[in-house]
Amino acid sequence: MNFGALDSQPALFWHRIALTIATFGAAAATQCRVLNALILRETKTRYGNHKIGFLWALIEPSVTVAVFAVIFSAMRQDNPSGMPLVPFMLVGFVCFSMFRDPMNQMQDAIGQSRQLLTFPQVTTFDVILGRGLLSVAISFFIFVFLFFMVFLLGYEVRVERPLGVLLACLLLSVIGLGAGFLFASLIPLVPSLKQISAQILGRPLFFSSGLFFTVDTLPVEIRNVLLWNPILHCIELARSEFFYGFDTRYGSWLYACGWAFGLLSMGLLTHQAMRRRATSAN
């Protein structure tokens, strides 16, 4: 019996494992460098052409929340479900933007990045994901910044369960990323989908996702219809985790998680199936 050959087998096995890990690490490092370059380029493109630059990302939600807060404070004197009006509105608007902004920014990624796709290191997955990650990061920064400003203005800002708020925001971001991958893969082939998504996922979701109300204030018939909306579940859960005096009876973690990872899987599978056709489409 050749004992030398037996002794070399474990060494060969571990050598292959080390080689596989090294290859995977090199590929991951290259992927991170590509994504970093794309995110920096997208940041400069999106905000570098404006005089106020990144400040517009902070001004727009601030003005929107202020306008709606003034309107609703004039319409009603009480706090919605026991929550302070301005923080209540702020949670709704910023959480909704964590779904909407990645989805909107990712839709045109392939069509607006055709020159980048001529480089062998850059793929359609990279340009779509880079836009989505930038939008998610900006939304989280805006969330923290605006609540810091609200605190400076004298409002009491106490977060009951920060990890729960973070999880709800992450679920909204995953839903936005999934929808973004789905539309980014299909819009180059069917351009009219962009208008359809804007009409269906724009204002209808804006007014039905709980930005201005809580589920328990709705009539039963309307409530049963709107609870099919996973964004409403996520915003209800975010408020329940944020505010001490509010606990939702209708927001479901299971339903929100199912939608988030189901839609992300659908978006990635659609991209995998359609990426070559989307790249070659006019």
C-alpha positions in Angstrom: 0.0 0.0 0.0 1.2 3.5 -0.9 1.0 5.4 2.4 2.6 8.4 0.9 -0.3 8.8 -1.5 -2.8 8.5 1.4 -0.9 11.2 3.4 -1.0 13.6 0.4 -4.8 13.4 0.0 -5.7 15.5 3.0 -3.1 18.1 2.0 -4.4 18.2 -1.6 -8.0 18.6 -0.2 -7.1 21.6 2.0 -5.0 23.1 -0.8 -8.1 23.0 -3.1 -10.2 24.6 -0.3 -7.6 27.3 0.2 -7.5 27.9 -3.6 -11.3 28.1 -3.8 -11.4 30.6 -0.9 -8.7 32.7 -2.5 -10.4 32.7 -5.8 -13.7 33.7 -4.2 -12.0 36.4 -2.2 -10.4 37.9 -5.3 -13.7 37.9 -7.2 -15.5 39.5 -4.2 -12.8 42.2 -4.0 -13.1 43.0 -7.7 -16.9 43.1 -7.3 -16.6 45.5 -4.4 -14.2 47.8 -6.3 -16.6 47.9 -9.3 -19.6 48.7 -7.1 -17.6 51.4 -5.3 -16.6 53.0 -8.5 -20.2 52.9 -9.9 -21.6 54.3 -6.7 -19.1 57.2 -6.7 -19.9 57.9 -10.3 -23.6 57.8 -9.7 -23.3 60.1 -6.7 -21.4 62.7 -8.8 -23.9 62.3 -11.7 -26.9 62.6 -9.5 -25.8 65.5 -7.2 -22.7 67.0 -8.8 -24.6 68.8 -11.6 -26.7 70.9 -9.1 -25.4 73.9 -7.3 -26.9 72.7 -4.0 -25.8 69.2 -4.7 -26.5 66.6 -2.0 -28.5 69.2 0.1 -31.4 68.7 -2.3 -31.8 65.1 -1.0 -32.3 66.7 2.5 -34.4 69.7 1.4 -37.0 67.8 -0.6 -38.3 65.4 2.2 -38.0 68.2 4.8 -40.2 70.5 2.8 -42.7 67.7 1.9 -43.1 66.7 5.5 -43.4 70.3 6.7 -46.1 71.1 4.1 -48.2 68.0 5.0 -47.7 68.5 8.7 -49.0 72.0 8.5 -52.0 70.8 6.4 -52.9 68.0 8.8 -52.3 70.1 12.0 -54.8 72.6 10.6 -57.3 69.8 9.8 -57.1 68.0 13.2 -56.0 69.1 16.7 -55.3 65.7 18.1 -52.2 63.5 17.6 -52.7 60.5 15.2 -53.2 57.4 17.4 -51.4 59.2 20.3 -48.2 59.9 18.3 -46.7 63.4 17.8 -47.7 64.6 14.4 -44.3 65.6 13.0 -42.4 62.4 14.0 -45.5 60.4 12.8 -45.4 62.0 9.4 -41.6 61.8 9.2 -41.5 58.0 9.9 -44.2 57.5 7.2 -42.5 59.6 4.5 -38.9 58.5 5.0 -39.9 54.8 5.3 -41.9 55.1 2.1 -38.9 56.6 0.4 -36.8 53.6 1.3 -39.1 51.6 -1.0 -39.8 54.2 -3.7 -36.3 55.7 -4.2 -34.4 52.5 -5.0 -37.1 51.2 -7.2 -37.3 54.5 -9.2 -33.5 55.0 -9.5 -32.9 51.4 -10.6 -35.4 51.3 -13.4 -33.3 53.2 -16.0 -29.9 51.7 -14.9 -29.3 49.7 -18.0 -30.5 52.3 -20.6 -28.4 55.0 -18.9 -25.2 52.9 -18.5 -24.7 51.4 -21.9 -21.2 53.0 -22.2 -20.2 51.5 -18.9 -21.4 48.1 -20.0 -18.7 48.0 -22.7 -16.2 47.4 -20.0 -15.7 43.6 -19.3 -15.7 44.1 -15.5 -19.0 45.9 -15.4 -22.3 43.9 -15.7 -25.9 44.9 -15.7 -26.2 43.5 -12.2 -23.5 45.9 -11.1 -25.1 49.0 -12.6 -28.5 48.1 -11.2 -27.3 47.2 -7.7 -25.0 50.2 -7.5 -27.9 52.6 -8.0 -30.1 50.7 -5.5 -27.4 50.6 -2.8 -26.8 54.4 -3.2 -30.5 55.2 -2.8 -30.8 52.9 0.2 -27.8 54.5 1.9 -29.1 58.1 1.2 -32.5 57.1 2.6 -31.0 55.9 5.9 -28.8 59.0 6.1 -31.9 61.2 5.6 -33.8 59.3 8.2 -31.1 59.9 10.9 -30.5 63.5 9.8 -34.1 64.6 9.8 -34.9 63.1 13.2 -31.8 64.8 14.6 -33.1 68.1 13.2 -36.6 67.3 14.7 -34.9 66.8 18.1 -33.1 70.1 17.7 -36.4 71.8 17.1 -37.6 70.7 20.5 -39.6 67.5 19.7 -39.2 64.5 21.9 -37.5 61.8 19.9 -37.5 58.4 21.8 -37.1 55.2 19.9 -38.6 52.2 21.7 -37.0 49.4 19.8 -34.3 50.7 17.4 -33.5 47.2 16.0 -37.1 46.8 15.1 -37.2 50.1 13.3 -34.0 49.1 11.4 -35.5 45.8 10.4 -38.7 47.4 9.1 -36.6 49.9 7.1 -34.5 47.0 5.7 -37.6 45.2 4.6 -38.8 48.3 2.8 -35.4 48.6 1.1 -35.4 44.9 0.0 -38.9 45.3 -1.5 -37.6 48.4 -3.4 -34.5 46.6 -4.6 -36.6 43.6 -5.7 -39.0 45.8 -7.6 -36.1 47.8 -9.0 -34.4 44.7 -10.4 -37.7 43.5 -11.9 -38.4 46.8 -13.7 -34.8 47.4 -14.7 -34.7 44.1 -16.5 -38.1 44.5 -18.2 -38.2 48.2 -19.1 -35.5 48.1 -21.8 -37.7 45.4 -23.5 -41.1 47.0 -22.7 -40.6 50.8 -22.2 -44.3 51.4 -21.5 -43.8 49.6 -18.2 -42.2 52.7 -16.8 -45.4 54.7 -17.2 -47.4 51.8 -15.9 -45.2 51.4 -12.8 -45.5 55.2 -12.1 -49.3 55.1 -12.4 -49.7 52.0 -10.3 -46.8 52.2 -7.8 -46.7 56.0 -7.6 -49.6 57.9 -6.2 -51.9 55.0 -5.4 -49.2 53.5 -3.1 -48.3 56.9 -1.8 -51.9 57.5 -0.5 -52.6 53.9 0.6 -49.4 52.9 2.5 -50.2 54.6 5.8 -48.2 57.8 5.4 -51.2 59.9 6.7 -53.1 57.3 8.8 -52.9 54.2 10.9 -54.7 51.0 10.0 -56.9 51.0 13.1 -58.5 54.3 12.0 -59.9 52.8 8.8 -63.3 51.3 8.2 -63.3 47.5 8.1 -64.0 47.3 4.3 -61.2 49.7 3.4 -58.8 48.1 5.9 -59.3 44.6 4.5 -58.3 45.9 1.0 -55.4 48.0 2.0 -53.8 45.3 4.2 -52.9 43.5 1.0 -50.3 46.3 0.6 -46.9 45.1 2.1 -45.6 48.7 2.3 -48.5 49.5 4.7 -47.5 46.6 6.9 -43.9 47.8 7.0 -44.8 51.4 7.9 -47.2 50.2 10.6 -44.4 48.0 12.0 -41.9 50.8 11.9 -44.2 53.1 13.9 -45.0 50.4 16.3 -41.3 49.8 17.0 -40.5 53.6 17.1 -43.2 55.0 19.3 -43.8 54.0 22.9 -47.5 54.7 22.8 -48.4 52.8 19.6 -48.7 49.1 19.1 -50.0 47.9 15.8 -52.6 45.0 15.7 -52.4 44.6 11.9 -48.8 44.9 10.8 -47.4 41.4 10.1 -43.6 40.6 10.1 -44.3 37.4 8.3 -46.3 39.0 5.5 -43.7 41.8 5.1 -40.8 39.3 5.0 -42.6 37.1 2.5 -43.1 40.0 0.2 -39.6 41.3 0.6 -37.7 38.1 -0.1 -40.2 36.9 -2.6 -40.0 40.1 -4.7 -36.2 40.2 -4.4 -36.0 36.6 -5.7 -38.4 37.4 -8.5 -36.4 40.5 -9.5 -33.1 38.6 -9.5 -34.5 35.7 -11.5 -36.0 38.0 -14.0 -32.7 39.9 -14.4 -30.8 36.6 -14.8 -33.3 35.5 -17.6 -33.5 38.9 -19.4 -30.1 40.6 -18.9 -28.7 39.8 -22.4 -31.9 40.8 -24.2 -32.2 44.0 -22.0 -28.6 44.9 -22.9 -29.1 44.4 -26.6 -32.5 46.2 -26.8 -32.5 49.6 -28.5 
